[in-house]
Amino acid sequence: MRVLFYGTPRFALPTLDALLAGHEVVGVVTQPDRPAGRGQRVAPPPVKARATAAGVPVLQPERLRDPAWLEPLRALRAEVAVVVAFGQILPKAVLDAPARGSINVHASLLPRYRGAAPIAWAIIRGETETGITTFQMDEGMDTGAMLRQARTPIRPGETAGELAERLARLGAEVLTETLARLDSITPTPQRQEEATLAPRLKKSDGHLDWREPARALVGRIHGCNPWPGAVTLAPGGRLLIWRATAVDADPGAPPGTLVGAAEDFRVAAGAGTVAPIEVQPENRRALAWRDYLRGARLRPGDRLMPV
């Protein structure tokens, strides 16, 4: 099948690889090169690098709503478009450019978690299951009729980054099956009344409020790993918490208070306590919580505060 692929980050690579192996990818559309890393050097998106290595034509529109892009897309004569974490809203004319329309690979069990950050919000909100949905795209935000779904549990302690790696591979499998059965699949309309949203994360979504229950705080910590990071104020400055576990026991202290043994402090929450596992002090590398405590000179009763 002649496929036009839209995608930008690493999450899209397994699906692109599957298409390159089993179909004719006539073009790849990705975001423009952007500054990246500490040095802020301009770098190509991961999808562009993979497509260029495979010899596939690459288009990088600043805005696909610019009508000038429509004819170059139509000229590729794609049968279908596949969209995975592209990063722009596709207008109707672009969606309809391929003969059989456009299919999205979305990292949630639609209609739940429509939007830009379904993986992070599923973890933040304490879900125990998620998955992949392929659907026929329309002008709405992840509202089109569903084609295939696959479910997977969210593992205890799994971060958004780790779950994204698994869902990227699962997405490639579901998309491959979707295209193989495209002629026989009956699209299923989404139930609007069951829809929830997963908006793009902001830095403030990683701010820890120790008045929340410990399990909710741990969900936020793991859902904000790798970005934007869950942050609190320690006596020595800002502290990122990358991994933690929840302990249900009553802390007997105000939220944010360090409780327990000095070599392995836990943090009192609104209900239960949080036991950090991996942290990162400001302007330093990430390290184990116990290693951080050895140099931080914290005492029982010291408090971590909201940013």
C-alpha positions in Angstrom: 0.0 0.0 0.0 1.2 3.5 -0.8 1.5 5.3 2.6 2.1 8.9 3.6 3.5 9.0 7.1 3.2 11.9 9.6 5.3 11.8 12.8 8.0 13.5 14.7 9.4 12.0 18.0 11.0 8.7 18.9 7.5 7.3 19.8 6.7 7.3 16.0 9.7 5.3 14.9 8.5 1.7 15.5 5.4 2.4 13.3 7.5 4.1 10.6 9.9 1.1 10.7 6.9 -1.3 10.3 5.6 0.7 7.3 9.0 0.8 5.7 9.2 -3.0 6.0 5.8 -3.8 4.7 4.5 -1.0 2.5 5.6 1.7 0.1 6.2 4.9 2.1 5.9 7.6 -0.5 6.7 10.5 1.8 7.3 11.5 5.4 5.9 14.7 6.9 7.5 15.9 10.2 8.1 19.0 12.2 10.9 21.5 11.2 14.3 21.1 12.7 14.5 22.7 16.2 17.1 23.6 18.8 17.6 20.6 21.1 19.8 19.6 24.1 21.9 21.7 26.4 23.7 23.4 23.6 20.4 24.2 21.8 21.9 23.2 18.5 19.4 22.8 15.7 18.7 19.1 15.2 16.4 17.1 12.9 13.4 15.2 14.5 14.0 11.5 15.0 11.5 10.7 12.3 13.3 12.8 9.7 16.6 11.1 10.5 15.1 7.6 10.0 13.3 8.6 6.8 16.4 10.2 5.3 18.4 7.1 6.1 15.8 5.1 4.2 15.8 7.4 1.2 12.2 8.6 1.7 11.3 12.1 0.7 10.8 14.4 3.7 8.5 17.4 4.0 8.7 19.8 7.0 5.9 22.3 7.0 5.9 25.0 9.6 2.1 25.1 9.4 0.1 22.5 7.5 -2.8 24.9 7.4 -0.9 26.8 4.8 -2.8 26.0 1.6 0.5 25.8 -0.4 1.2 22.4 1.2 -1.9 20.7 -0.1 -0.7 20.1 -3.7 2.7 18.6 -2.8 0.8 16.2 -0.5 -1.7 15.2 -3.2 1.2 14.8 -5.7 2.5 11.9 -3.6 -0.6 9.9 -4.6 -0.8 8.1 -1.3 -3.6 5.5 -0.7 -3.7 6.2 3.0 -1.9 8.5 5.6 -0.7 7.2 8.9 -0.3 9.8 11.7 1.7 9.1 14.9 2.5 12.0 17.3 3.0 14.5 14.5 2.5 17.6 16.6 0.1 19.7 14.4 -3.6 19.6 13.8 -4.3 18.4 10.3 -7.0 20.4 8.4 -9.8 18.5 6.6 -8.2 19.0 3.1 -5.0 17.4 4.3 -6.8 14.5 6.0 -8.7 13.8 2.8 -5.7 14.1 0.4 -5.0 10.3 0.4 -7.6 8.2 -1.4 -8.5 6.3 1.8 -8.1 9.1 4.3 -5.9 9.3 7.3 -5.4 6.9 10.2 -4.1 7.9 13.6 -2.2 5.7 16.1 -3.2 7.0 19.5 -1.7 5.9 22.9 -4.9 5.4 24.9 -8.1 3.5 24.9 -10.3 6.0 23.2 -12.5 7.8 23.9 -10.5 8.2 27.2 -7.5 10.5 27.2 -8.0 12.4 24.0 -5.2 14.9 23.5 -1.4 15.4 23.4 -0.3 13.6 26.6 -2.4 10.5 27.1 0.4 8.4 28.5 1.4 10.9 31.2 -2.2 11.6 32.3 -3.1 7.9 32.5 -0.3 7.4 35.0 -1.0 10.7 36.9 -4.6 9.8 37.3 -3.9 6.3 38.6 -5.1 4.2 35.7 -4.0 0.5 35.8 -4.6 -0.1 32.1 -4.1 1.7 28.9 -3.4 0.8 25.3 -3.4 1.8 21.6 -6.3 2.9 19.4 -6.2 3.3 15.7 -9.0 5.5 14.3 -10.1 7.2 11.1 -9.2 10.8 11.6 -11.8 13.6 11.3 -11.6 17.4 12.1 -12.0 16.8 15.8 -9.3 16.1 18.4 -9.0 12.3 18.5 -12.8 12.0 17.8 -12.9 9.8 14.7 -14.4 6.3 14.4 -12.2 3.6 16.0 -10.7 0.8 13.9 -8.7 -1.4 16.3 -7.7 -1.4 20.0 -5.2 -3.3 22.0 -4.9 -3.2 25.8 -1.9 -3.4 28.1 -1.6 -3.1 31.9 0.3 -0.1 33.4 3.0 -1.8 35.5 3.6 -0.8 39.1 6.3 1.9 39.2 6.3 2.4 35.5 7.2 5.9 34.3 5.6 7.7 31.4 8.9 7.3 29.4 9.0 3.5 30.0 5.3 3.1 29.2 5.8 5.1 26.0 8.5 2.7 24.8 6.1 -0.2 25.2 3.2 1.6 23.6 5.3 2.7 20.7 6.0 -1.0 19.8 2.4 -2.0 20.5 1.2 0.9 18.2 3.3 -0.5 15.3 1.7 -3.9 15.8 -1.9 -2.5 15.9 -1.3 -0.3 12.9 0.1 -3.2 10.9 -3.0 -5.2 11.7 -5.3 -2.3 10.9 -3.9 -1.8 7.4 -3.9 -5.6 6.8 -7.7 -5.7 7.6 -8.7 -2.3 6.4 -11.1 -3.6 3.9 -13.0 -5.7 6.4 -13.0 -3.5 9.5 -16.2 -1.8 10.5 -15.4 1.6 12.1 -16.9 2.0 15.6 -18.1 5.5 16.6 -16.7 6.8 19.9 -19.1 7.3 22.8 -18.8 11.0 23.4 -20.1 10.7 27.0 -17.1 8.5 28.0 -14.5 10.9 26.7 -11.8 12.4 28.9 -9.0 14.8 27.9 -5.2 14.6 28.2 -3.9 18.1 27.4 -0.3 18.9 26.7 1.8 18.9 29.9 3.0 22.2 31.4 5.9 22.6 33.8 3.4 23.4 36.6 1.9 19.9 36.2 5.0 18.6 37.9 4.7 20.7 41.0 4.2 18.5 44.0 1.6 19.5 46.6 2.3 17.3 49.7 -1.3 17.8 50.9 -2.3 15.2 48.2 -2.5 11.5 49.1 0.8 9.6 48.7 -0.5 7.4 45.9 -1.6 10.5 43.9 1.8 12.1 44.4 3.6 9.0 43.2 1.4 8.9 40.1 2.4 12.5 39.4 6.1 11.7 39.9 6.0 8.8 37.5 3.7 10.5 35.0 6.0 13.5 34.8 9.1 11.4 34.1 10.8 12.2 31.8 9.1 15.6 31.4 8.5 18.0 33.0 9.8 16.3 36.1 8.1 16.3 39.6 9.6 19.1 41.6 9.5 20.3 45.2 11.5 22.7 47.4 14.0 21.1 49.8 16.0 23.0 52.4 18.9 23.1 49.9 16.9 24.2 46.9 14.7 22.7 44.2 14.6 18.9 44.1 13.3 16.8 41.3 11.9 13.4 42.3 12.0 10.9 39.5 10.9 7.7 41.2 9.1 6.9 44.4 6.8 4.5 46.2 3.7 5.2 48.4 3.4 3.9 51.9 -0.1 3.9 53.3 0.8 4.2 57.0 -0.3 7.4 58.8 2.7 9.7 58.9 1.6 11.5 62.1 3.2 14.8 60.8 2.1 17.7 58.6 2.4 17.2 54.8 5.9 17.6 53.4 7.6 16.7 56.7 10.5 14.2 56.7 9.7 11.2 58.9 11.3 7.9 59.8 15.0 7.0 60.0 17.4 9.7 58.9 19.2 7.4 56.4 15.9 6.6 54.7 13.5 9.5 55.3 10.0 9.3 53.9 7.9 12.4 53.2 4.5 12.9 54.9 1.6 13.4 52.5 -2.1 14.2 53.0 -2.6 10.5 53.4 0.3 8.1 53.8 3.9 8.9 53.0 6.1 9.0 49.9 9.3 7.1 49.8 11.6 8.7 47.2 13.8 6.3 45.2 15.6 8.5 42.7 16.0 12.3 43.0 18.0 15.1 41.3 19.1 18.3 43.2 19.2 21.5 41.2 22.2 21.7 38.8 23.4 18.1 39.8 23.0 14.7 38.3 20.3 12.2 39.4 21.1 9.9 42.3 19.6 7.5 44.7 17.6 9.0 47.5 19.9 7.5 50.2 22.9 9.0 48.5 21.2 12.4 48.4 20.4 12.1 52.1 24.0 11.4 53.0 25.1 14.8 51.7 22.0 16.9 52.3 22.3 17.1 56.1 18.5 16.9 56.6 17.0 16.3 60.0 13.7 14.8 61.2 11.0 17.4 61.0 12.5 19.3 58.1 9.9 19.9 55.4 9.7 19.8 51.6 7.6 22.6 50.3 5.6 23.4 47.1 7.4 25.3 44.4 
